[in-house]
Amino acid sequence: MRENTLKQKLEAGQAAFGVMITFPSAPMVEMLGHLGFDWVLIDNEHGSITVENSEDLIRAAELSNIAPIVRPVANRPEIIAPFLDRGALGVQVPHVNTAEEARATVDAVKYYPEGHRGIFSGSRPAEYGFAGSTQDYVKQANANTLVCLMLEEVEAIDNLGELVTVDGVDVYFIGSGDLSQSMGYPGQQTHPEVQAQMEKGVKIITDAGRIAGCSCPDSLVPKFLDLGVQYFHSNVSRLLQSSSNEYLKSMRQSAKAAGL
């Protein structure tokens, strides 16, 4: 099983930057890796990515040395396990609000003694059973697989004191989009009250010695880096929009200067 460079980077105290993709394009994932991103969020919750077409995306990530993390549509073992068996190096599970739900995620992701994920030693991450023992694979999988919980409602922030005590969780990710909606300010990620809840949540996470992640406008990334957040992601459409705007602005200025 290949090593999880994203997990290693986070555990070393470094920041990691990823990109979310919602459509099954292996070439796009491969390009993101070659461009230098640390990880890709393969999003099964929003868009057209399925268990079946995720396998090629995971292969493309492996080829270009970018860590493939899947966001499953729900926090259930029968939904989580198939992505892991296709080689995903972790999951970013949405809408986790309680310690009980957090423990259920860990239980679905990890093998015994850390969890109860069903063992299949002939899977892709186990090299189809052609190399090494099942015991070695289980040990490697438990060490390499990343567990990220998405905290997307006020309830999750209120329960963070208990959530950060759950063993086996690597990242606590505050999703500002859904959080803003749960607070009655849908889409207003920069609203002062939304920002206050995010800052409160980040403080609880980092004070507990755990790794924090968050979604926010790019302009606020420096602020959250200063607060100790290590785990961020953009998305393909946002990157395409910003680079296209910059390119077209430059080209049209050049065309205007040429009288065209």
C-alpha positions as semicolon CSV with decimal commas, in nm:
position;residue;x (nm);y (nm);z (nm)
1;M;0,000;0,000;0,000
2;R;0,141;0,339;-0,097
3;E;0,217;0,586;0,180
4;N;-0,020;0,871;0,252
5;T;0,197;1,178;0,194
6;L;-0,092;1,406;0,290
7;K;-0,121;1,247;0,633
8;Q;0,256;1,264;0,679
9;K;0,259;1,632;0,591
10;L;-0,020;1,717;0,834
11;E;0,140;1,519;1,116
12;A;0,463;1,711;1,056
13;G;0,273;2,034;1,125
14;Q;0,266;2,157;0,766
15;A;-0,022;2,304;0,566
16;A;-0,172;2,099;0,284
17;F;-0,372;2,231;-0,011
18;G;-0,615;2,030;-0,219
19;V;-0,874;2,063;-0,492
20;M;-1,228;1,927;-0,498
21;I;-1,354;1,760;-0,815
22;T;-1,720;1,668;-0,865
23;F;-1,701;1,504;-1,211
24;P;-1,514;1,188;-1,319
25;S;-1,216;1,320;-1,514
26;A;-0,897;1,119;-1,459
27;P;-0,687;1,355;-1,676
28;M;-0,795;1,647;-1,458
29;V;-0,690;1,466;-1,140
30;E;-0,359;1,373;-1,302
31;M;-0,297;1,737;-1,400
32;L;-0,374;1,858;-1,049
33;G;-0,108;1,624;-0,916
34;H;0,150;1,742;-1,168
35;L;0,063;2,103;-1,080
36;G;0,177;2,035;-0,724
37;F;-0,140;2,005;-0,515
38;D;-0,109;1,787;-0,205
39;W;-0,443;1,611;-0,234
40;V;-0,763;1,584;-0,433
41;L;-1,111;1,561;-0,284
42;I;-1,305;1,316;-0,499
43;D;-1,659;1,428;-0,424
44;N;-1,930;1,163;-0,423
45;E;-2,174;1,391;-0,237
46;H;-2,215;1,657;-0,507
47;G;-2,189;1,571;-0,876
48;S;-2,152;1,257;-1,086
49;I;-1,872;1,062;-0,917
50;T;-1,961;0,706;-0,823
51;V;-1,779;0,410;-0,673
52;E;-1,728;0,266;-1,021
53;N;-1,580;0,574;-1,191
54;S;-1,378;0,676;-0,885
55;E;-1,126;0,399;-0,945
56;D;-0,975;0,571;-1,250
57;L;-0,955;0,899;-1,058
58;I;-0,769;0,724;-0,777
59;R;-0,529;0,565;-1,026
60;A;-0,464;0,906;-1,182
61;A;-0,391;1,049;-0,837
62;E;-0,144;0,770;-0,767
63;L;0,026;0,832;-1,102
64;S;0,084;1,202;-1,032
65;N;0,160;1,168;-0,658
66;I;-0,147;1,346;-0,520
67;A;-0,336;1,189;-0,227
68;P;-0,690;1,074;-0,323
69;I;-0,944;1,152;-0,051
70;V;-1,312;1,071;-0,108
71;R;-1,612;1,259;0,026
72;P;-1,882;0,991;0,049
73;V;-2,245;1,089;0,025
74;A;-2,317;0,963;0,377
75;N;-2,154;0,836;0,694
76;R;-2,231;0,467;0,648
77;P;-1,987;0,175;0,625
78;E;-2,149;0,029;0,313
79;I;-2,089;0,362;0,137
80;I;-1,741;0,433;0,276
81;A;-1,574;0,091;0,236
82;P;-1,607;0,051;-0,144
83;F;-1,408;0,371;-0,205
84;L;-1,133;0,256;0,030
85;D;-1,120;-0,083;-0,141
86;R;-1,057;0,097;-0,470
87;G;-0,754;0,271;-0,324
88;A;-0,871;0,598;-0,168
89;L;-0,627;0,705;0,102
90;G;-0,898;0,849;0,322
91;V;-1,244;0,997;0,354
92;Q;-1,384;1,339;0,431
93;V;-1,723;1,254;0,577
94;P;-1,997;1,520;0,565
95;H;-2,235;1,636;0,838
96;V;-2,075;1,481;1,146
97;N;-2,231;1,641;1,453
98;T;-2,170;1,411;1,750
99;A;-1,897;1,199;1,904
100;E;-2,108;0,889;1,835
101;E;-2,115;0,975;1,464
102;A;-1,740;1,042;1,470
103;R;-1,673;0,702;1,625
104;A;-1,894;0,541;1,359
105;T;-1,675;0,697;1,088
106;V;-1,355;0,566;1,243
107;D;-1,515;0,224;1,286
108;A;-1,605;0,216;0,915
109;V;-1,259;0,326;0,797
110;K;-1,026;0,126;1,020
111;Y;-0,960;-0,245;1,052
112;Y;-0,942;-0,425;1,389
113;P;-0,835;-0,329;1,652
114;E;-0,921;0,034;1,561
115;G;-1,244;-0,046;1,379
116;H;-1,451;-0,308;1,202
117;R;-1,399;-0,239;0,830
118;G;-1,452;-0,561;0,637
119;I;-1,126;-0,722;0,527
120;F;-1,066;-0,807;0,163
121;S;-0,699;-0,885;0,109
122;G;-0,745;-0,904;-0,271
123;S;-0,830;-0,536;-0,313
124;R;-0,631;-0,271;-0,502
125;P;-0,472;-0,115;-0,192
126;A;-0,363;-0,464;-0,083
127;E;-0,199;-0,510;-0,426
128;Y;-0,466;-0,771;-0,504
129;G;-0,308;-1,000;-0,245
130;F;0,000;-1,059;-0,459
131;A;0,251;-0,915;-0,210
132;G;0,277;-0,931;0,167
133;S;0,045;-1,077;0,425
134;T;-0,305;-0,970;0,523
135;Q;-0,170;-0,877;0,866
136;D;0,088;-0,643;0,712
137;Y;-0,175;-0,484;0,487
138;V;-0,414;-0,424;0,779
139;K;-0,138;-0,255;0,980
140;Q;-0,037;-0,035;0,684
141;A;-0,397;0,055;0,601
142;N;-0,474;0,163;0,956
143;A;-0,161;0,378;0,964
144;N;-0,209;0,535;0,619
145;T;-0,583;0,595;0,592
146;L;-0,691;0,949;0,679
147;V;-1,017;1,025;0,861
148;C;-1,154;1,376;0,816
149;L;-1,482;1,483;0,973
150;M;-1,682;1,768;0,821
151;L;-1,840;1,993;1,084
152;E;-2,116;2,170;0,895
153;E;-2,382;2,262;1,149
154;V;-2,392;2,468;1,467
155;E;-2,459;2,143;1,653
156;A;-2,113;2,018;1,554
157;I;-1,944;2,333;1,684
158;D;-2,142;2,305;2,008
159;N;-2,026;1,942;2,045
160;L;-1,663;2,000;1,950
161;G;-1,536;1,963;2,306
162;E;-1,643;1,599;2,295
163;L;-1,570;1,545;1,925
164;V;-1,200;1,626;1,965
165;T;-1,161;1,343;2,217
166;V;-1,248;1,073;1,961
167;D;-0,951;0,852;1,876
168;G;-0,867;0,782;1,514
169;V;-0,974;1,117;1,369
170;D;-0,701;1,300;1,176
171;V;-0,872;1,623;1,067
172;Y;-1,169;1,824;1,190
173;F;-1,289;2,028;0,892
174;I;-1,528;2,321;0,939
175;G;-1,739;2,364;0,627
176;S;-1,834;2,730;0,613
177;G;-2,095;2,690;0,339
178;D;-2,330;2,457;0,522
179;L;-2,241;2,619;0,854
180;S;-2,360;2,955;0,723
181;Q;-2,686;2,792;0,616
182;S;-2,738;2,628;0,954
183;M;-2,698;2,971;1,113
184;G;-2,957;3,132;0,887
185;Y;-2,707;3,305;0,657
186;P;-2,691;3,076;0,352
187;G;-2,395;3,155;0,130
188;Q;-2,268;3,430;0,362
189;Q;-1,941;3,266;0,462
190;T;-1,785;3,598;0,561
191;H;-2,074;3,704;0,784
192;P;-1,927;3,811;1,123
193;E;-2,134;3,557;1,316
194;V;-2,029;3,275;1,081
195;Q;-1,665;3,377;1,111
196;A;-1,698;3,392;1,489
197;Q;-1,828;3,034;1,499
198;M;-1,546;2,918;1,273
199;E;-1,284;3,089;1,488
200;K;-1,438;2,935;1,800
201;G;-1,430;2,591;1,639
202;V;-1,070;2,623;1,519
203;K;-0,958;2,727;1,867
204;I;-1,122;2,424;2,029
205;I;-0,960;2,192;1,774
206;T;-0,610;2,337;1,795
207;D;-0,620;2,380;2,174
208;A;-0,687;2,006;2,193
209;G;-0,377;1,940;1,983
210;R;-0,583;1,816;1,688
211;I;-0,556;1,914;1,319
212;A;-0,801;2,172;1,187
213;G;-0,925;2,224;0,834
214;C;-1,176;2,466;0,690
215;S;-1,337;2,595;0,374
216;C;-1,331;2,969;0,320
217;P;-1,282;3,231;0,046
218;D;-0,922;3,238;-0,075
219;S;-0,876;3,585;0,075
220;L;-0,934;3,440;0,425
221;V;-0,682;3,156;0,398
222;P;-0,399;3,368;0,550
223;K;-0,620;3,445;0,848
224;F;-0,696;3,079;0,914
225;L;-0,334;2,978;0,860
226;D;-0,245;3,223;1,137
227;L;-0,508;3,055;1,356
228;G;-0,338;2,719;1,304
229;V;-0,552;2,564;1,028
230;Q;-0,349;2,321;0,816
231;Y;-0,596;2,160;0,574
232;F;-0,761;2,353;0,290
233;H;-0,914;2,285;-0,048
234;S;-1,034;2,487;-0,344
235;N;-1,237;2,341;-0,630
236;V;-1,183;2,293;-1,002
237;S;-1,442;2,548;-1,112
238;R;-1,305;2,819;-0,882
239;L;-0,951;2,764;-1,010
240;L;-1,073;2,765;-1,370
241;Q;-1,266;3,087;-1,309
242;S;-0,977;3,273;-1,146
243;S;-0,715;3,166;-1,400
244;S;-0,951;3,235;-1,691
245;N;-1,035;3,581;-1,558
246;E;-0,666;3,663;-1,523
247;Y;-0,582;3,529;-1,868
248;L;-0,869;3,705;-2,048
249;K;-0,802;4,035;-1,873
250;S;-0,438;4,025;-1,984
251;M;-0,518;3,916;-2,341
252;R;-0,791;4,177;-2,389
253;Q;-0,563;4,451;-2,260
254;S;-0,303;4,338;-2,513
255;A;-0,563;4,331;-2,790
256;K;-0,684;4,680;-2,697
257;A;-0,328;4,811;-2,703
258;A;-0,292;4,663;-3,053
259;G;-0,613;4,836;-3,165
260;L;-0,801;4,508;-3,202
